[in-house]
Every structure is written in C-alpha cells, then in structure tokens.
Amino acid sequence: MPQFTFKAIRFPGNAIHVTDFLDSEDFTGPIRKVFDGAMAFVQRNLRKVQAGRGVNAPGVPEIPRVVFEELLVNALVHRDYMVSAPIRLLIFDNRIEIISPGHLPNNLTVEKIRAGNSNIRNPILVSHVAKGILPYRGFASGILRALEAWPRIEFADDHEGCLFKATILRPSPPETPPSSGEKVGEVTPERKSRLESRLESPARPAAGNSCSKSSFLM
C-alpha cells in the first residue's frame, strides 16, 4: 500500500537524475518499521563533522538527529491517507526534501504552522502513536522543535500538486575529497526502471475524496 511507504533516494549533486543515484531504498510495513528505515537511510547519507571536537573524536551528523525525528514523524502521522501516493525522501548535496501527500487545509498556512498552529487530523493514528510507537510529543510542537534545533528549514504548501514539502538545507561540505567508497552505482536497465517508478509517484486522491477538502495536523 503506497500510504505506508517511504521512497528514499540519494542523488549526486543538487538535481534529480533519472539514471544516476548513490543510494535508494523503499520502506514499507508497520509504521515503526517504516520510520526506523527512513531514519537509518538519512543517517547513513549525512556527512559527519568534528564540530569543534578533537581530530580523533568520532564525528557527529551535520544536522541534529532530532530534526529528522520530528519531520519524519510529522510526515507519517499527519499526511493525507486519502491520497494514494508514498512519502518521498530525496537527499541532495545541498538539501534534504521530505514530501508528504496532502496540502495544508482551509486557512492554515506555512506562517501559521511555524507559529505552532494546528488542525486535528488522523486522530486514531495519533492516539496510538502517542502511546510510544513513535517519538511523538504532540501539541503541535514538532515543527517548532525541528526549527529550534536547525533553523534552516523551508516549507512549501502546494495546493495544485496536493503535497506538503519540508526542505532541510544542508551546511556546505568541508573541502576534502569524497570517500573512496562513495560512487554512483552502475546503471542497469532494471535499476533505471526502478528509479523512474520512484520518481513518478503522483498524488491521487482516493475515490470520493477531494484533496482540497482534506484536513492537516502539524
């Protein structure tokens, strides 16, 4: 079922490529399994930095882990499950995009969610997640926590495309050669077909559902 699927791709550079990618994986199944898989995908594709630590100390992720905890939980819990499309996780050199089916409803705007405003959506799912299935804290505070940990996050509410996008801007990489193990995989016809199918995931409202009438909770 696409509603319970994360489609994740790590592209080289800053643009979508039809054939070239460094890493890709689909995550389906129970919501906790999907969350853990998406988190692991992000963490293995983040750069490690010393952040003022000694040269022999292990590096830390370039962006705090809590940012992705909050935004991935937000995408899973608050997406529009009446729209038949997967959540997409796209990683580029300069940014990371989390694209959720369903736009902000009614008079809710990006400015309002940045201020902590919310609308109730998927209440049954939220009640289960709040019991500890995911690191969900509720009270419309997830986006605020993500912004506090990493202010360089942009949000886009696309009514025409019926989607909501969070873009996490990455810091500039250090001027060091890339890891010898980081290279674009060989592109076979099968891999090209799989990648194209991941990119071609239009949001399709379920029968009888109008995306413009959906509700959203942040």
N, C-alpha and C positions, 0 to 999 in steps of 0.2 A: 504494500500500500504506500503510495508516494507521500501521504500525510505524515508517516512515521519514518521518513528517510532524510538523511543529510547527504548531499552530494558534495564532496570536497575535492578541490583541485589546487595544486601549487603550480603556478605558471612562472616561466622565466621572464624577467623584465616586468614591465608595467602595463601590459596589454594582454587581452585574451588571445590565445593562439589555438587554432583549430587542430594542429597536429603536435605541437611541442608542449610538454609538461614535465615537471620534475617529480611530481608525486600526485597520486589520485586514489581515492577510496570512497566507497558508498557505505553508509551505516544505516542498518535497518533493524527493527526488533523492538523490544521493550524500551521505554523512554530513557531509563537509566543507562542501558547499554548504548543507545544512540548518543547520549550526552557524553559518556566516557570516551567513546570512539572519536567524537568530534574534538574533544579537549586534547586527546593524545595526538591527533593529527596536527592541531595548531601548535602544540608544544614542541613537536619534533621539527617543525618548519620555522620556528623562531630562531633568530640569532641569539647567541649568548654573549653577554658583555661583562666586563670586570666591575664596572660601577664603583670605581674607587678602591676595589679590593686588591690584594696583593696578586702578583702575576701567577703565583702558584695556587691561588684560591680558585675553586670551581666557579665558572661564570654563572650569571643569573639571566633569565629571559629578558629580552629587550623591553617587553611590555609586561606589566604585572599580571599574574595569573587570574586575579580577581576580576579583571576586565572581561576576560573571556567566560569566566564562570557566570557572571551576571548577564552578558549579552547572549550566550548560548541558551541559558535557561529561559531568558526572555523570549527568544525565538521559538523554543519548543512549547512553552506554556501559553504564550499569547498570540500565536499565529492563527490565521483563519483556517480552521479544519474543514470548512465547507468549500474550500478552493483546492482542487486536485492538482497539487504541484508540490515538489520537495522543497525543503530549505536548502539553499545553496551557500557554500562556504568557499570563497575564492581568495587565494593568497597570492599577492604580487610582491615585487621587491619593495615598493613604497607604501603599500596599504594592504589591509585585510577587509574583505567585504562579507557581511552576513546578510543574506537576502531572504526575507520571510514572506510567504504568501499572505495577502490581505493588507490593505492600506488603513490609515487612521480614519475612524468614522466621524461623521457629523461635524461638530465644531472642534474636535481635538486636533491640535497642530503640533509641529515639532517644537515650537517655542513652549507650548504648554507641558509637553512631556519632559522637557528639560527643567521645568519648574516643579515637577513632581505630580502633575495632574494625571488622572487615570480614569478608565471606564472598565466596568466589570465584563469579563469575557471568560468562557470556558470554566465556570465556577466549580464544576465537579472535578475536572482535572486539577485545578488549583488546590482544592481541598485535599486531594490525595498527595500532590507534590509537597504541600506544606507539612506533611507528616514526616518528611525526611527522605523521600525518594530522590529529590534533587536538592542542591544547596540553594533553596528558595526562601527568601525572607519576607516577601510580600510588602504590603503598604506602599506600593508604587515607588519603592526606593532603589530598585535595581539599577536603573539608568543613572540615578544620582551617584550611587556608589562607583559605578564604572567611570563616570566623568571625574569624580574626585580622585580616583587612582590614576587616570590618564585623560586629561582634558582634550587631547587631540582626537576627538571622535566626532564624526559628522553623521547626520541623519537625513534621510530623504523619504518623503511620503509621496508615492506615485499612485495617484488615483487611476490614471489611464491604464497603467500596467498591473494594477491590483497587487501592489507589493510595498513592503517597507524595508529600507536598507540602512544598515549601520556600517559605516566605514571607519575603521581604526587606522589612523595614519601612523606609519612606522618611522622610527628615527633613521637618520642616514647611517648606512653601514660604515664600519671602520674601513680605512683604505688598506685592506690586506687581501691577498689572493684568495679566491674561493677554495673551499675544501676540495681535496682531490677526489673525494667520493661524490661530490655534487655535480651531476651532469644530466643532461636531458636523455631520457631513455630512448632506445631505438623505437622508431615509429613504424609499427606494422599496420596493415590494413585493419586488423582486428582492434588494435588499440585506438586507431583513428576513429573507427566507428563508435567505440565506447565513449570516447571523449565528446564526439559530436552529439551523442544521445544525452550526455550530462548537461551540455550547454543548451540544448533545445528542450527546455522544460517550462513551457508557457503556463501561466496560471489559468486554470479552467474552473470556473465556478460550477459546483455540483448542480444537478437538475433542480430547478425551482429556487436557486439561490442567486441573489444579486449581490455582487461584491460591494456595491455602493451602499448597501444596507447593513453591512456587517458591523460588528462592534469590536473594540480593541481594548486590551488592558495592558498597561505598562507597569 
